[in-house]
C-alpha cells in the first residue's frame, strides 16, 4: 500500500509509522512526506531518506491556489492513502473529493467531542475524566469524517495540556499504525 504522510510539527506519529515499517510490522511504501512548513517531521523524513515536499500557504496568493498546488503534488505521487499525522491545515472540499475516503486523520480527542486545533486543551478545560484519540476519514468538515478507530485515555489529577497530550500520543501512535495496517490488510490500497 502506497501512502503519503502529511505533517506540521514534531512528527512523532510519522516516526511511529517509520519505525513500524522499518521493523517489518507495517507493509507500506511511503512515497513521500509532505508539510505546510519546514518542521521536525520533515527533518525525520529526510533522516530516513524519504522524499519530502513543503507546500507553504505563504508561497501562494490565496487558499484556493494553495489547495490546488497541494492537490497536484499529492495526485502526482498516486497514493492509495494520504495520512494526516499532525497536519494542521484544513484542505478544501475539492481536494477531499479528489481523494474521497482515502485521507486518514488522527485527532487527539474522542470525536465528535472537542474538534479543532485545540482538542487536548478543550477537553482538559471542560473537565472530562476520560478523553482519547480518534482516527477517521477526512470529509469536507473539520474533524467530522467517518470514524475508523478510537482509544480512551484517562485524565490524571494535575494534568497539564502537555502531560495529557503526551499520554494521548502514546495511544495515538499505536492506533495510527494499527489503522494503516488494517487498511492495507483489507486490500483497500
Ligand atoms: C498529534 O497529537 C495530532 O493528533 C495533533 O498534533 C499532534 C502531532 O504530533 N494534531 P506529532 O507531530 O505527530 O508529534
Boltz pocket constraint, residues with backbone or C-beta under 6 A from the ligand:
constraints:
  - pocket:
      binder: B
      contacts: [[A, 7], [A, 8], [A, 9], [A, 10], [A, 11], [A, 12], [A, 13], [A, 14], [A, 41], [A, 85], [A, 86], [A, 87], [A, 106], [A, 107], [A, 108], [A, 165], [A, 169], [A, 172]]
      max_distance: 6.0
